[in-house]
Amino acid sequence: MPRQKRAIITGVTSGLGLEVSKSLAKLGYDLVLVGRNEAKLREIAAELEALSPNKATIDYFLCDFEQLDQMAAVSKLIGKAYREIDVVINNVGIWETKQRLNENGFDMTWTVNYFSPFVFTHQLLPTLRLTAQETQDVRIVNLTSDAHRFGKITFPLEKQPFHFFRTYGSTKLANLLHAKYLASLFAEENIRVNAVHPGVVATEFWRTLPNPVIKTIKLLMISPEEGAKTVLSVAAAPNLTASGQYFERMKSVVPSELARDTTLMNTLYRETTVLLAEFLQTTT
Ligand SMILES: NC(=O)c1ccc[n+]([C@@H]2O[C@H](COP(=O)([O-])OP(=O)(O)OC[C@H]3O[C@@H](n4cnc5c(N)ncnc54)[C@H](OP(=O)(O)O)[C@@H]3O)[C@@H](O)[C@H]2O)c1
């Protein structure tokens, strides 16, 4: 009997991550949940177990994406804990309207949205490559946003100017360029890497806005169930051939000019590996 597929998903305690996890559980996937709130993760793992038609294994790992050293340690642990990983969904994301810095002096939106998922994906690559040799079908999905169109990336990477909205867009541009870079790197290895804009979705994402504003704008947004559909199709639809694409409303669409700039893509990848070198070592 073929083994069950295993998906790893970050940020499952609310919104899109929770909905995508529920759908994958119903499809019988073994799941590895990654988040920072143990009580919520335990509760959600039990809920997902109950949804699984085939008693899938639902594990979870604790990790705060604000802390890169923790991210490096936990992702190494996950990479070693499983022989096969079929799907990685980089879903954790925040929008901060005021700047905060992490313990490395990096902007927090950049840390949570791009640096941590970069480290996470990098540490899982050896397992993903071995799985792809066996199955010819491994997928990485980066949650991006239509807001990438407002983004701009300058170098040195750690010195991005902060803007209450553009900074978020810039990190989402980085998620998209990262997906494209990995897609080209693994074009011959059956690892398909895509980026998804889920739509404008009524989730906890908008928590930094004032309450009355949230209530009003949420009426205009799509539900998390609806938003999860495009993510799910790219993560789990059979016979996916697309790689390096930007998906929105279930279709591959053309992203911004900067998201198609291969010089920017290559420079971003190179500069990220230099900036995060201490968290990308794979020997320990
Ligand atoms: N909502 C939209 O309209 C929209 C549009 C475009 C793109 N997106 C993207 O979709 C993704 C999911 O967003 P969402 O709308 O589902 O938001 P959400 O409801 O706020 O969910 C975000 C998830 O990320 C987790 N998270 C946040 N900071 C974390 C940290 N430091 N360490 C570990 N986990 C952390 C949260 O966990 P806690 O419960 O611990 O906070 C939560 O599980 C994001 O990448 C976002 O950029 C959303």
The ligand as an SDF file (V2000), in Angstrom:
LIG
                    3D

 48 52  0  0  0  0  0  0  0  0999 V2000
   -5.6580   37.5730    5.0340 N   0  0  0  0  0  0  0  0  0  0  0  0
   -5.3900   38.0750    3.8410 C   0  0  0  0  0  0  0  0  0  0  0  0
   -6.1870   38.8510    3.2530 O   0  0  0  0  0  0  0  0  0  0  0  0
   -4.1170   37.7310    3.1390 C   0  0  0  0  0  0  0  0  0  0  0  0
   -3.9280   38.2540    1.8380 C   0  0  0  0  0  0  0  0  0  0  0  0
   -2.7530   37.9280    1.1710 C   0  0  0  0  0  0  0  0  0  0  0  0
   -1.8110   37.1020    1.7570 C   0  0  0  0  0  0  0  0  0  0  0  0
   -2.0230   36.6330    3.0020 N   0  0  0  0  0  0  0  0  0  0  0  0
   -0.9770   35.7890    3.5890 C   0  0  0  0  0  0  0  0  0  0  0  0
   -1.5460   34.5800    4.0790 O   0  0  0  0  0  0  0  0  0  0  0  0
   -0.7530   34.0590    5.1560 C   0  0  0  0  0  0  0  0  0  0  0  0
   -1.6590   33.6470    6.3150 C   0  0  0  0  0  0  0  0  0  0  0  0
   -2.3200   34.7940    6.7940 O   0  0  0  0  0  0  0  0  0  0  0  0
   -3.7450   34.7710    7.5060 P   0  0  0  0  0  0  0  0  0  0  0  0
   -4.5660   35.7640    6.7910 O   0  0  0  0  0  0  0  0  0  0  0  0
   -4.2430   33.3820    7.6620 O   0  0  0  0  0  0  0  0  0  0  0  0
   -3.3170   35.4090    8.9170 O   0  0  0  0  0  0  0  0  0  0  0  0
   -3.6200   34.9970   10.4300 P   0  0  0  0  0  0  0  0  0  0  0  0
   -5.0380   34.5620   10.6170 O   0  0  0  0  0  0  0  0  0  0  0  0
   -3.1190   36.1720   11.2150 O   0  0  0  0  0  0  0  0  0  0  0  0
   -2.6700   33.7250   10.6620 O   0  0  0  0  0  0  0  0  0  0  0  0
   -1.2840   33.8800   10.7910 C   0  0  0  0  0  0  0  0  0  0  0  0
   -0.6800   32.6440   11.3920 C   0  0  0  0  0  0  0  0  0  0  0  0
    0.7240   32.8960   11.5510 O   0  0  0  0  0  0  0  0  0  0  0  0
    1.0990   32.6200   12.9010 C   0  0  0  0  0  0  0  0  0  0  0  0
    2.1900   33.4750   13.3470 N   0  0  0  0  0  0  0  0  0  0  0  0
    2.2530   34.8280   13.3370 C   0  0  0  0  0  0  0  0  0  0  0  0
    3.4070   35.2360   13.8790 N   0  0  0  0  0  0  0  0  0  0  0  0
    4.0930   34.1250   14.2340 C   0  0  0  0  0  0  0  0  0  0  0  0
    5.3370   33.8810   14.8550 C   0  0  0  0  0  0  0  0  0  0  0  0
    6.1470   34.8870   15.2390 N   0  0  0  0  0  0  0  0  0  0  0  0
    5.7440   32.6020   15.0650 N   0  0  0  0  0  0  0  0  0  0  0  0
    4.9420   31.5670   14.7250 C   0  0  0  0  0  0  0  0  0  0  0  0
    3.7330   31.7320   14.1430 N   0  0  0  0  0  0  0  0  0  0  0  0
    3.3140   32.9880   13.9060 C   0  0  0  0  0  0  0  0  0  0  0  0
   -0.1560   32.9030   13.7040 C   0  0  0  0  0  0  0  0  0  0  0  0
   -0.0230   32.2210   14.9460 O   0  0  0  0  0  0  0  0  0  0  0  0
   -0.4990   32.8220   16.3820 P   0  0  0  0  0  0  0  0  0  0  0  0
   -1.8840   32.2710   16.6010 O   0  0  0  0  0  0  0  0  0  0  0  0
    0.5060   32.2750   17.3320 O   0  0  0  0  0  0  0  0  0  0  0  0
   -0.4680   34.3200   16.2620 O   0  0  0  0  0  0  0  0  0  0  0  0
   -1.2160   32.3060   12.7870 C   0  0  0  0  0  0  0  0  0  0  0  0
   -1.2810   30.9100   12.9270 O   0  0  0  0  0  0  0  0  0  0  0  0
    0.2620   35.1560    5.4970 C   0  0  0  0  0  0  0  0  0  0  0  0
    1.4990   34.8140    4.9400 O   0  0  0  0  0  0  0  0  0  0  0  0
   -0.3000   36.3990    4.8110 C   0  0  0  0  0  0  0  0  0  0  0  0
    0.7240   37.2980    4.4280 O   0  0  0  0  0  0  0  0  0  0  0  0
   -3.1490   36.9100    3.7130 C   0  0  0  0  0  0  0  0  0  0  0  0
  1  2  1  0
  2  3  2  0
  2  4  1  0
  4  5  1  0
  4 48  2  0
  5  6  2  0
  6  7  1  0
  7  8  2  0
  8  9  1  0
  8 48  1  0
  9 10  1  0
  9 46  1  0
 10 11  1  0
 11 12  1  0
 11 44  1  0
 12 13  1  0
 13 14  1  0
 14 15  2  0
 14 16  1  0
 14 17  1  0
 17 18  1  0
 18 19  2  0
 18 20  1  0
 18 21  1  0
 21 22  1  0
 22 23  1  0
 23 24  1  0
 23 42  1  0
 24 25  1  0
 25 26  1  0
 25 36  1  0
 26 27  1  0
 26 35  1  0
 27 28  2  0
 28 29  1  0
 29 30  1  0
 29 35  2  0
 30 31  1  0
 30 32  2  0
 32 33  1  0
 33 34  2  0
 34 35  1  0
 36 37  1  0
 36 42  1  0
 37 38  1  0
 38 39  2  0
 38 40  1  0
 38 41  1  0
 42 43  1  0
 44 45  1  0
 44 46  1  0
 46 47  1  0
M  CHG  2   8   1  16  -1
M  END
$$$$
